[in-house]
Amino acid sequence: MNAKVWAAAFAGLVVGMGIGWVAKPSGAATTETTAGPVEVADAASRPHRPAAAERDDPSLAAKIAERPSETESIRGLEDLDPEMRRQIEEAQEKQAQLMKRGLQSKFDLRIARLVESLGLDAGQEKLLRDYVENRLEGIDASTLGGMSGMPDEEKLAELAALLRGDGIVDELSPHLNDEQRDSLDAVTERERRNSVEARALKQLSRLQGTLDLDETQRDEVYGVLMEDADSWLDRQSDADFVMREMMSTMGVEMELGDMDMSAMMEMHHADDPAEVMQQMREEMARQREAKVERLSGILDEDQLDRYRQSLENQGGMMNMMIDAAETGEGE
């Protein structure tokens, strides 16, 4: 399989569509799928969240800025026969409906918690349910790319705001009394802290699986990881947030590493996919070294070497897709 088709399959994985299992060599089994969506809030109300590679590499940022129209085909899929395209479109639509159902269940629980925590009356609860229902109703294959391979940016921003909670806060706040508004602020702060702690603890657990930390080291490392997690969440793009939330909603567990998905989703639109893949590799290496440097005052040299090696083994799925695309380039 050539690099363009692998790039298209990669993009399909990232946006949670069925492309990854349809765009395979002839005769391959096609049973795998991936999925997930994300938040709400007015697209104009959220600042742009650039991917790390976009921020640090102007040439990549320029490539990303040249987005195709919705009607353009995914690079590498333009030669697919009509039956293959039909299968992809059907898979995309089924994926969108699965996402919608998963998110509806998730928000039913969230709304119930808000009703209890804020003491919402029936009218306030209805306003909140109508808002969520309206946002979820707009989810379809085009939300996450369709055959263009690129998400609808406005819908993506709305989904991201919904799942982050920004949209709910913006929608609900004007209809709350002062006490309820204070309670909502407390809930929002608590949820943010929980997200930071969850990410930091996951990173700490991985690190402790590689290194034997003493109690002092553990506490100091955890403090650094908390700071890094907070910073990472601030930088996280809408596309990356949506991608990871989609996978979580659909119960898909996959090692993606720290690379922001919005940069990866652009790979198949580049004139030279191999060049973009090399840029991604370099960005991943830069991020690993930055992580090692962050702990250089806490870990000894042997521990730092082992930490670096463990980081090289993370992001397995992303590394696999990049390797597969590069291997298949000459085929």
FIFIMI-465765 format. One record per residue (C-alpha): residue number from 0; residue in one letter; x, y, z. Coordinates in pm, 1 decimal. Example, Ala and Ser with C-alpha at 12.3 -4.5 7.8 and 13.67 -1.06 7.14 Angstrom:
PT; 0; a; 1230.0; -450.0; 780.0
PT; 1; s; 1367.0; -106.0; 714.0
This chain:
PT; 0; m; 0.0; 0.0; 0.0
PT; 1; n; 145.7; 338.8; -95.9
PT; 2; a; 203.6; 625.5; 145.4
PT; 3; k; -97.8; 823.7; 32.3
PT; 4; v; -342.0; 543.4; 106.1
PT; 5; w; -175.2; 478.7; 441.8
PT; 6; a; -202.3; 849.7; 513.7
PT; 7; a; -571.7; 836.3; 433.4
PT; 8; a; -616.1; 535.9; 660.7
PT; 9; f; -426.9; 724.4; 929.7
PT; 10; a; -658.5; 1023.0; 893.8
PT; 11; g; -956.7; 791.0; 915.1
PT; 12; l; -828.3; 656.3; 1243.4
PT; 13; v; -775.1; 1004.3; 1381.4
PT; 14; v; -1124.1; 1130.3; 1302.1
PT; 15; g; -1280.4; 810.8; 1428.5
PT; 16; m; -1424.1; 700.9; 1098.7
PT; 17; g; -1435.4; 369.7; 916.8
PT; 18; i; -1170.6; 465.0; 663.3
PT; 19; g; -896.9; 284.1; 852.0
PT; 20; w; -1061.2; -55.5; 806.7
PT; 21; v; -1194.6; 3.2; 458.1
PT; 22; a; -883.9; 148.9; 291.1
PT; 23; k; -675.8; -166.8; 314.6
PT; 24; p; -510.8; -388.6; 55.4
PT; 25; s; -747.8; -605.4; -143.1
PT; 26; g; -860.5; -908.3; 53.9
PT; 27; a; -778.8; -770.3; 396.8
PT; 28; a; -1027.1; -832.7; 675.0
PT; 29; t; -1233.4; -525.5; 757.5
PT; 30; t; -1370.4; -568.5; 1104.7
PT; 31; e; -1201.2; -288.6; 1305.5
PT; 32; t; -1354.5; 48.0; 1377.9
PT; 33; t; -1264.3; 348.4; 1591.0
PT; 34; a; -1475.1; 629.7; 1722.8
PT; 35; g; -1558.1; 913.9; 1953.8
PT; 36; p; -1663.1; 1287.8; 1963.6
PT; 37; v; -1640.6; 1592.0; 2182.6
PT; 38; e; -1759.8; 1933.2; 2325.6
PT; 39; v; -1998.7; 2225.3; 2272.8
PT; 40; a; -1992.5; 2609.7; 2280.8
PT; 41; d; -2012.3; 2873.6; 2021.4
PT; 42; a; -1721.3; 2836.9; 1780.0
PT; 43; a; -1649.2; 3208.1; 1797.8
PT; 44; s; -1629.3; 3200.2; 2177.6
PT; 45; r; -1328.5; 2965.6; 2192.2
PT; 46; p; -977.2; 3080.1; 2104.2
PT; 47; h; -782.0; 2881.9; 1845.8
PT; 48; r; -586.5; 2599.6; 2009.4
PT; 49; p; -292.0; 2526.8; 1775.9
PT; 50; a; -121.8; 2189.3; 1778.4
PT; 51; a; 230.3; 2170.5; 1915.3
PT; 52; a; 378.7; 2098.5; 1572.4
PT; 53; e; 185.0; 2390.9; 1423.6
PT; 54; r; 315.8; 2628.4; 1689.7
PT; 55; d; 677.8; 2519.4; 1667.2
PT; 56; d; 713.0; 2466.2; 1292.2
PT; 57; p; 599.1; 2757.5; 1070.0
PT; 58; s; 629.1; 2547.1; 754.8
PT; 59; l; 390.5; 2288.7; 898.4
PT; 60; a; 156.3; 2564.4; 1014.6
PT; 61; a; 147.0; 2692.3; 655.8
PT; 62; k; 57.0; 2347.5; 526.6
PT; 63; i; -216.8; 2314.5; 786.0
PT; 64; a; -358.7; 2651.8; 687.9
PT; 65; e; -419.1; 2525.0; 333.7
PT; 66; r; -730.7; 2325.7; 417.1
PT; 67; p; -927.6; 2156.1; 137.8
PT; 68; s; -1294.0; 2222.2; 75.6
PT; 69; e; -1552.5; 1977.8; 209.8
PT; 70; t; -1607.5; 1840.3; -139.6
PT; 71; e; -1246.4; 1742.9; -194.0
PT; 72; s; -1156.1; 1376.2; -166.1
PT; 73; i; -913.3; 1242.6; 89.9
PT; 74; r; -569.2; 1240.9; -65.3
PT; 75; g; -502.5; 882.2; -169.0
PT; 76; l; -870.5; 784.3; -178.5
PT; 77; e; -963.7; 969.8; -496.1
PT; 78; d; -908.6; 655.4; -703.6
PT; 79; l; -1128.3; 431.4; -490.7
PT; 80; d; -1402.2; 252.5; -680.2
PT; 81; p; -1766.0; 351.4; -608.5
PT; 82; e; -1830.9; 44.0; -392.2
PT; 83; m; -1535.4; 121.8; -168.2
PT; 84; r; -1648.3; 482.1; -130.6
PT; 85; r; -2000.0; 362.9; -45.8
PT; 86; q; -1860.0; 137.8; 228.3
PT; 87; i; -1658.4; 426.8; 370.4
PT; 88; e; -1956.9; 661.0; 370.8
PT; 89; e; -2178.1; 400.4; 539.1
PT; 90; a; -1911.2; 332.7; 801.8
PT; 91; q; -1875.3; 704.7; 868.5
PT; 92; e; -2247.0; 753.1; 918.8
PT; 93; k; -2275.1; 449.0; 1147.2
PT; 94; q; -1980.4; 580.1; 1345.6
PT; 95; a; -2150.8; 918.1; 1384.3
PT; 96; q; -2468.0; 756.1; 1516.4
PT; 97; l; -2272.1; 541.2; 1763.4
PT; 98; m; -2094.8; 853.6; 1882.9
PT; 99; k; -2419.7; 1036.5; 1926.1
PT; 100; r; -2570.7; 760.2; 2139.0
PT; 101; g; -2259.2; 732.3; 2352.1
PT; 102; l; -2249.8; 1105.3; 2413.3
PT; 103; q; -2620.1; 1119.3; 2493.3
PT; 104; s; -2570.8; 865.6; 2773.2
PT; 105; k; -2270.7; 1058.9; 2899.2
PT; 106; f; -2460.9; 1387.3; 2911.6
PT; 107; d; -2766.8; 1234.0; 3074.3
PT; 108; l; -2540.8; 1154.2; 3369.0
PT; 109; r; -2373.0; 1494.9; 3360.7
PT; 110; i; -2705.5; 1678.9; 3355.6
PT; 111; a; -2831.7; 1470.7; 3647.4
PT; 112; r; -2522.3; 1569.0; 3847.9
PT; 113; l; -2569.3; 1936.9; 3765.2
PT; 114; v; -2937.1; 1926.4; 3860.7
PT; 115; e; -2838.1; 1787.2; 4199.4
PT; 116; s; -2528.2; 2004.1; 4257.1
PT; 117; l; -2683.8; 2332.3; 4146.2
PT; 118; g; -3042.5; 2266.1; 4254.1
PT; 119; l; -3174.5; 2335.5; 3903.3
PT; 120; d; -3548.7; 2374.4; 3864.9
PT; 121; a; -3748.7; 2207.7; 3586.9
PT; 122; g; -3716.5; 2505.3; 3353.4
PT; 123; q; -3338.5; 2526.8; 3395.1
PT; 124; e; -3300.2; 2154.1; 3344.8
PT; 125; k; -3508.5; 2169.8; 3025.8
PT; 126; l; -3297.9; 2456.7; 2892.4
PT; 127; l; -2983.7; 2251.7; 2951.7
PT; 128; r; -3128.4; 1935.9; 2795.0
PT; 129; d; -3249.8; 2128.7; 2490.5
PT; 130; y; -2904.4; 2279.0; 2444.9
PT; 131; v; -2727.5; 1941.8; 2461.6
PT; 132; e; -2986.3; 1776.3; 2237.2
PT; 133; n; -2949.2; 2050.6; 1978.9
PT; 134; r; -2571.8; 2012.9; 1970.8
PT; 135; l; -2581.4; 1634.1; 1951.6
PT; 136; e; -2845.3; 1644.2; 1680.1
PT; 137; g; -2593.7; 1815.2; 1452.4
PT; 138; i; -2348.6; 1525.0; 1466.3
PT; 139; d; -2315.5; 1343.0; 1135.9
PT; 140; a; -2035.7; 1210.4; 914.7
PT; 141; s; -1938.0; 1562.0; 805.1
PT; 142; t; -1873.9; 1663.4; 1165.8
PT; 143; l; -1555.8; 1458.7; 1167.6
PT; 144; g; -1451.7; 1485.2; 807.0
PT; 145; g; -1676.4; 1292.5; 572.5
PT; 146; m; -1504.3; 1207.6; 247.1
PT; 147; s; -1297.7; 1528.1; 264.7
PT; 148; g; -1103.1; 1383.6; 555.8
PT; 149; m; -1122.5; 1716.3; 737.9
PT; 150; p; -1372.8; 1793.5; 1014.8
PT; 151; d; -1628.7; 2070.4; 996.0
PT; 152; e; -1440.7; 2324.4; 1206.7
PT; 153; e; -1749.0; 2498.7; 1341.5
PT; 154; k; -1913.1; 2172.3; 1447.6
PT; 155; l; -1583.0; 2051.8; 1591.0
PT; 156; a; -1551.7; 2366.0; 1803.9
PT; 157; e; -1909.8; 2324.9; 1927.3
PT; 158; l; -1847.8; 1961.9; 2018.6
PT; 159; a; -1523.1; 2051.4; 2195.0
PT; 160; a; -1695.3; 2322.9; 2396.0
PT; 161; l; -1978.5; 2087.2; 2490.7
PT; 162; l; -1746.4; 1817.9; 2622.0
PT; 163; r; -1505.6; 2054.8; 2792.5
PT; 164; g; -1801.7; 2217.3; 2961.0
PT; 165; d; -1750.3; 2569.3; 2826.6
PT; 166; g; -2069.3; 2554.7; 2624.7
PT; 167; i; -2277.0; 2439.2; 2918.4
PT; 168; v; -2139.4; 2718.3; 3136.7
PT; 169; d; -2206.0; 2982.3; 2870.3
PT; 170; e; -2557.6; 2853.8; 2806.5
PT; 171; l; -2661.2; 2801.9; 3167.1
PT; 172; s; -2495.3; 3091.0; 3354.1
PT; 173; p; -2737.8; 3368.2; 3244.8
PT; 174; h; -3028.4; 3163.1; 3381.6
PT; 175; l; -2879.8; 3093.7; 3726.5
PT; 176; n; -2906.9; 3287.9; 4049.6
PT; 177; d; -2590.1; 3399.5; 4229.2
PT; 178; e; -2574.1; 3093.6; 4452.7
PT; 179; q; -2618.2; 2855.5; 4160.9
PT; 180; r; -2355.8; 3042.1; 3960.3
PT; 181; d; -2106.8; 3003.8; 4244.3
PT; 182; s; -2187.6; 2631.9; 4259.9
PT; 183; l; -2133.6; 2599.2; 3884.4
PT; 184; d; -1795.6; 2771.5; 3912.6
PT; 185; a; -1698.4; 2526.0; 4187.6
PT; 186; v; -1810.2; 2228.9; 3977.3
PT; 187; t; -1611.9; 2358.4; 3679.6
PT; 188; e; -1297.7; 2407.1; 3886.5
PT; 189; r; -1335.7; 2061.2; 4036.5
PT; 190; e; -1374.7; 1900.0; 3695.1
PT; 191; r; -1067.0; 2078.8; 3563.5
PT; 192; r; -862.6; 1969.6; 3863.9
PT; 193; n; -984.0; 1612.8; 3819.5
PT; 194; s; -874.5; 1616.4; 3453.5
PT; 195; v; -529.9; 1747.2; 3545.3
PT; 196; e; -489.6; 1491.2; 3824.2
PT; 197; a; -607.6; 1205.1; 3603.3
PT; 198; r; -350.7; 1286.6; 3336.4
PT; 199; a; -69.4; 1338.7; 3589.0
PT; 200; l; -148.1; 1014.2; 3772.1
PT; 201; k; -155.1; 820.9; 3445.0
PT; 202; q; 187.6; 958.7; 3354.6
PT; 203; l; 318.0; 881.6; 3704.9
PT; 204; s; 187.5; 526.0; 3687.6
PT; 205; r; 370.5; 467.9; 3360.0
PT; 206; l; 689.1; 616.8; 3498.7
PT; 207; q; 673.7; 404.0; 3814.4
PT; 208; g; 635.4; 97.5; 3595.2
PT; 209; t; 983.2; 176.2; 3462.5
PT; 210; l; 1162.5; 338.8; 3754.8
PT; 211; d; 1190.2; 265.9; 4126.2
PT; 212; l; 1125.2; 607.8; 4280.2
PT; 213; d; 1178.5; 685.2; 4643.9
PT; 214; e; 906.9; 877.1; 4827.4
PT; 215; t; 1073.4; 1214.4; 4784.3
PT; 216; q; 1126.3; 1158.8; 4412.5
PT; 217; r; 769.4; 1043.3; 4370.5
PT; 218; d; 627.9; 1357.7; 4529.4
PT; 219; e; 856.0; 1587.0; 4328.4
PT; 220; v; 787.1; 1405.7; 4002.0
PT; 221; y; 413.5; 1420.0; 4065.8
PT; 222; g; 436.4; 1796.4; 4118.9
PT; 223; v; 609.6; 1840.5; 3782.3
PT; 224; l; 361.0; 1611.9; 3608.6
PT; 225; m; 70.6; 1811.4; 3752.7
PT; 226; e; 217.9; 2132.8; 3611.2
PT; 227; d; 276.7; 1968.4; 3273.3
PT; 228; a; -73.5; 1821.4; 3263.8
PT; 229; d; -227.7; 2159.7; 3335.8
PT; 230; s; -19.2; 2320.5; 3060.8
PT; 231; w; -98.1; 2039.9; 2814.1
PT; 232; l; -472.1; 2079.0; 2867.0
PT; 233; d; -441.4; 2453.0; 2801.1
PT; 234; r; -263.3; 2390.5; 2470.3
PT; 235; q; -475.5; 2097.2; 2355.3
PT; 236; s; -649.5; 2168.1; 2024.1
PT; 237; d; -1020.8; 2108.5; 1968.4
PT; 238; a; -941.0; 1831.2; 1719.7
PT; 239; d; -718.5; 1649.5; 1966.9
PT; 240; f; -968.8; 1685.0; 2249.3
PT; 241; v; -1253.3; 1557.6; 2032.6
PT; 242; m; -1049.3; 1264.5; 1902.8
PT; 243; r; -952.2; 1141.4; 2248.3
PT; 244; e; -1299.8; 1195.4; 2391.1
PT; 245; m; -1453.3; 1006.4; 2099.1
PT; 246; m; -1231.2; 708.9; 2161.8
PT; 247; s; -1304.5; 719.1; 2534.2
PT; 248; t; -1679.3; 743.7; 2471.7
PT; 249; m; -1665.5; 440.1; 2242.4
PT; 250; g; -1455.3; 240.6; 2490.8
PT; 251; v; -1147.5; 234.5; 2266.2
PT; 252; e; -818.8; 228.0; 2454.6
PT; 253; m; -513.0; 312.5; 2245.0
PT; 254; e; -167.9; 453.0; 2319.2
PT; 255; l; -152.9; 781.5; 2128.0
PT; 256; g; 130.0; 959.8; 2306.4
PT; 257; d; 134.1; 1337.6; 2351.7
PT; 258; m; 137.4; 1446.9; 1987.3
PT; 259; d; -157.1; 1674.8; 1914.9
PT; 260; m; -394.3; 1500.4; 1675.1
PT; 261; s; -474.5; 1813.8; 1474.5
PT; 262; a; -128.6; 1805.3; 1315.8
PT; 263; m; -157.5; 1433.5; 1241.1
PT; 264; m; -494.3; 1478.9; 1074.5
PT; 265; e; -330.2; 1703.4; 815.0
PT; 266; m; -73.7; 1447.2; 702.8
PT; 267; h; -277.0; 1310.9; 412.4
PT; 268; h; -330.3; 1658.8; 264.3
PT; 269; a; 38.4; 1740.0; 237.0
PT; 270; d; 208.0; 1752.3; -104.0
PT; 271; d; 482.4; 1537.8; 46.5
PT; 272; p; 339.6; 1308.7; 320.5
PT; 273; a; 688.7; 1173.2; 392.5
PT; 274; e; 809.2; 1523.0; 479.1
PT; 275; v; 521.4; 1577.8; 719.4
PT; 276; m; 579.6; 1238.3; 879.6
PT; 277; q; 944.5; 1333.3; 932.3
PT; 278; q; 834.4; 1659.3; 1094.1
PT; 279; m; 604.4; 1461.0; 1320.8
PT; 280; r; 888.8; 1230.2; 1421.1
PT; 281; e; 1109.4; 1528.8; 1499.2
PT; 282; e; 833.5; 1690.5; 1705.5
PT; 283; m; 777.3; 1369.3; 1901.1
PT; 284; a; 1152.9; 1347.9; 1970.3
PT; 285; r; 1156.5; 1711.0; 2085.0
PT; 286; q; 869.0; 1645.0; 2322.8
PT; 287; r; 1046.5; 1340.5; 2469.1
PT; 288; e; 1363.6; 1537.4; 2538.0
PT; 289; a; 1162.8; 1817.5; 2696.0
PT; 290; k; 1001.2; 1565.6; 2932.0
PT; 291; v; 1337.9; 1419.4; 3027.3
PT; 292; e; 1477.5; 1767.8; 3089.2
PT; 293; r; 1182.7; 1850.4; 3317.5
PT; 294; l; 1286.1; 1568.1; 3551.9
PT; 295; s; 1661.7; 1616.3; 3523.6
PT; 296; g; 1685.6; 1772.3; 3868.1
PT; 297; i; 1491.5; 1488.5; 4031.0
PT; 298; l; 1609.6; 1165.9; 3865.8
PT; 299; d; 1969.0; 1039.3; 3847.2
PT; 300; e; 2141.5; 979.1; 3512.4
PT; 301; d; 2052.4; 609.9; 3498.3
PT; 302; q; 1689.0; 685.1; 3574.8
PT; 303; l; 1682.4; 958.3; 3308.9
PT; 304; d; 1819.1; 716.2; 3048.1
PT; 305; r; 1554.4; 458.0; 3132.8
PT; 306; y; 1284.7; 724.9; 3134.9
PT; 307; r; 1392.9; 835.9; 2787.1
PT; 308; q; 1375.8; 476.8; 2662.5
PT; 309; s; 1027.8; 430.0; 2807.6
PT; 310; l; 907.7; 747.1; 2634.0
PT; 311; e; 1034.3; 615.1; 2302.1
PT; 312; n; 801.7; 317.5; 2342.7
PT; 313; q; 494.4; 534.6; 2402.5
PT; 314; g; 262.9; 654.0; 2126.2
PT; 315; g; 264.7; 302.7; 1984.0
PT; 316; m; -31.5; 341.9; 1747.7
PT; 317; m; 98.4; 668.2; 1604.5
PT; 318; n; 444.9; 521.4; 1555.5
PT; 319; m; 296.4; 213.0; 1390.6
PT; 320; m; 94.3; 418.1; 1142.4
PT; 321; i; 390.9; 639.0; 1054.1
PT; 322; d; 617.6; 334.5; 1009.6
PT; 323; a; 358.8; 161.6; 794.8
PT; 324; a; 316.6; 466.8; 572.8
PT; 325; e; 691.0; 505.9; 527.2
PT; 326; t; 742.4; 134.7; 458.6
PT; 327; g; 468.1; 133.3; 198.5
PT; 328; e; 581.4; 448.7; 19.4
PT; 329; g; 780.1; 267.4; -239.8
PT; 330; e; 517.5; 1.2; -307.8
